[in-house]
Amino acid sequence: MTAAPEPPPAPRSPVDRAWAELVAAARRTVADGLVVGTSGNVSVRVGELVLVTPTGVPYDRLSDAEPVAVTLDGRQALGALRPTSELPLHLEIYRTTAARAVVHTHAVHATAVSTLVDEVPLIHYMAAALGGPVRVAPYAPYGTEELAAHTRAALADRSGCLLRNHGAVTYGDTLDQAYDRTAQLEWMCRVWLTAAAVPGRTPALLTEAQVADTATRLRHYGQPR
């Protein structure tokens, strides 16, 4: 007698799918060397919920079946683990931009540059992908409303910024886009630090007009949707 075929697995909800993507992205920040230990955090907005990495939990210990989510006013809606200590920063970005995903890292080169300048030098045209010259938000203690406010100001007309003596934050329409912007920002910081370290030489920089021209070109980059 032939056994009856097993029923197909139930389709995952939007929250479950988003949480699985968030966990994968968080683990990728470690694999790519953008964070150390439990530093940095990742979030995704699904409707009126914000899924976010929990505080103090190594990303390899996160479970795909235990999402952590809060409402836009910070009330915990899902999960037993407490959300990231940087929750005020994430929520401020969602309240004041069109962000659907946020990636915050303590990447080495971005953090180093944050200690040297008030704006990332225009070493490469991909600054256009972040809206123009990337600002450095003034220092404030992590997890504070003060840091969230500084970040909001630094992100005006931008999709990424550095945080003084702290790290970097980017957002996007998708988690993939936010992560790509984080990687691009870290790469630009590394290029500038590398060029600026050559004795007796000063890196050539682009003008804001040249970066703005790239922004126009990027609107037609890639495959049509």
C-alpha positions in Angstrom: 0.0 0.0 0.0 1.4 3.3 -1.1 1.8 5.8 1.7 -0.1 9.1 1.3 2.2 12.0 0.3 3.0 14.4 3.1 1.2 17.7 2.9 3.2 20.6 1.8 4.6 22.8 4.5 2.4 25.7 5.5 3.4 29.0 3.9 5.4 31.2 6.2 3.9 34.5 7.3 5.5 37.9 6.3 6.9 38.2 9.8 8.5 34.7 9.7 10.1 35.4 6.3 11.4 38.8 7.4 12.8 37.4 10.6 14.6 34.6 8.7 16.2 37.3 6.4 17.1 39.4 9.4 18.8 36.5 11.2 20.8 35.7 8.0 21.8 39.4 7.6 22.9 39.7 11.2 25.1 36.6 10.9 26.5 38.0 7.7 27.7 41.1 9.5 29.9 38.9 11.7 31.1 36.8 8.7 32.0 39.9 6.8 33.9 41.5 9.7 31.5 44.4 10.2 30.8 43.6 13.8 32.6 41.9 16.7 30.7 39.8 19.2 27.2 41.2 19.8 28.0 44.7 18.6 25.8 46.2 15.9 22.1 45.5 15.2 19.7 44.9 12.4 16.0 45.6 12.0 13.2 45.2 9.4 9.8 46.9 9.3 6.8 44.7 8.6 3.6 46.8 8.6 3.4 48.4 12.0 5.9 46.1 13.6 9.7 46.4 13.7 11.6 43.1 13.9 15.0 43.7 15.6 17.9 41.7 16.8 17.9 41.2 20.6 20.4 42.7 23.0 23.5 40.8 24.1 22.7 37.6 22.1 25.4 36.2 19.7 23.8 36.0 16.2 24.7 32.3 15.8 22.4 31.6 18.8 19.3 33.4 17.2 16.5 31.0 16.3 14.5 31.4 13.1 11.4 30.5 15.1 11.7 33.1 17.8 11.2 36.6 16.3 11.7 39.7 18.4 9.4 42.6 17.4 8.2 45.9 18.8 5.6 48.5 17.8 6.7 51.9 16.4 6.3 53.4 19.9 8.7 50.8 21.4 6.3 48.3 23.0 7.4 44.7 22.7 5.0 42.8 20.5 6.7 39.5 19.9 9.4 37.4 21.6 10.7 36.9 25.1 14.2 38.4 24.4 14.7 42.1 25.0 15.3 44.1 21.8 18.6 45.8 21.0 19.8 48.6 23.2 19.9 50.8 20.1 16.1 50.5 19.7 15.6 54.3 20.0 17.9 54.8 17.0 16.1 52.3 14.9 12.6 53.6 15.8 13.7 57.2 15.1 14.8 56.2 11.6 11.5 54.4 10.9 9.5 57.3 12.2 11.3 60.0 10.2 12.3 58.3 6.9 10.8 55.8 4.4 13.1 53.1 5.7 12.0 49.4 5.6 15.3 48.0 6.9 18.2 49.4 9.0 21.7 48.0 9.5 24.0 49.3 12.2 27.6 48.1 12.5 30.9 48.9 14.2 32.9 48.3 11.1 36.6 49.1 11.5 37.2 51.6 8.7 33.9 53.4 9.1 34.5 53.8 12.8 38.1 55.0 12.2 36.9 57.6 9.7 34.2 58.8 12.2 37.0 59.9 14.5 38.8 62.0 11.9 36.3 64.0 9.9 32.8 65.6 10.1 32.0 64.3 6.6 33.4 61.3 4.7 35.7 62.8 1.9 34.3 62.3 -1.6 36.8 59.6 -2.5 34.4 57.7 -4.8 31.3 58.4 -6.8 29.3 55.7 -4.9 28.7 58.3 -2.3 25.8 59.1 -4.6 24.1 55.8 -3.6 23.8 57.2 -0.1 22.4 60.5 -1.2 25.7 62.5 -1.3 28.5 63.3 1.1 28.1 61.1 4.2 27.9 63.1 7.4 29.3 62.1 10.8 26.7 62.4 13.7 28.2 63.9 16.9 29.0 61.5 19.7 26.4 60.5 22.2 26.2 57.4 24.4 24.8 54.3 22.8 21.1 53.6 23.2 20.1 57.2 24.0 17.5 59.5 22.6 20.4 62.0 22.1 22.2 59.6 19.7 18.9 58.9 17.9 18.4 62.7 17.4 21.9 63.2 16.1 21.5 60.3 13.7 18.2 61.7 12.4 19.9 65.0 11.6 22.9 63.3 9.9 20.5 61.3 7.8 18.6 64.3 6.3 18.5 63.6 2.6 20.9 60.6 3.1 20.5 56.9 3.5 23.6 56.4 5.6 25.8 58.2 8.1 28.7 57.6 10.5 28.4 57.8 14.3 31.3 59.5 15.9 33.6 57.1 17.7 30.9 54.4 17.3 30.2 53.0 13.8 27.9 53.4 10.9 24.2 53.1 10.1 22.3 52.7 6.8 18.8 52.1 5.8 17.0 51.0 2.6 13.8 49.8 1.0 14.9 46.2 1.6 17.3 44.5 3.9 19.5 43.6 0.9 19.7 47.3 0.0 20.5 48.5 3.5 23.2 45.9 3.8 24.7 46.8 0.4 24.8 50.4 1.5 26.6 49.4 4.7 29.2 47.5 2.7 29.6 50.4 0.2 30.1 52.9 3.0 32.7 50.7 4.8 34.5 50.2 1.4 34.6 53.9 0.8 36.0 54.6 4.2 38.7 52.0 3.7 39.7 53.5 0.3 40.0 56.9 1.8 42.1 55.7 4.7 44.3 53.7 2.4 44.9 56.6 0.0 45.4 59.2 2.8 48.0 57.0 4.4 50.4 57.3 1.4 53.3 59.6 2.6 53.6 62.9 0.8 50.4 62.4 -1.3 46.9 63.9 -0.9 44.0 61.9 -2.4 42.1 63.5 -5.2 38.5 64.0 -4.3 35.4 64.4 -6.4 33.2 67.5 -6.3 29.6 67.4 -5.1 28.5 68.2 -8.7 30.3 65.0 -9.9 28.6 62.9 -7.3 25.2 64.5 -8.1 25.9 63.5 -11.8 26.4 59.9 -10.7 23.1 60.0 -8.7 21.3 60.8 -12.0 23.1 58.0 -13.8 22.3 55.5 -11.0 18.6 56.0 -11.5 19.0 54.0 -14.7 21.4 51.5 -13.4 20.7 47.8 -13.4 17.8 45.8 -14.8 14.3 47.4 -15.3 11.8 46.5 -12.7 
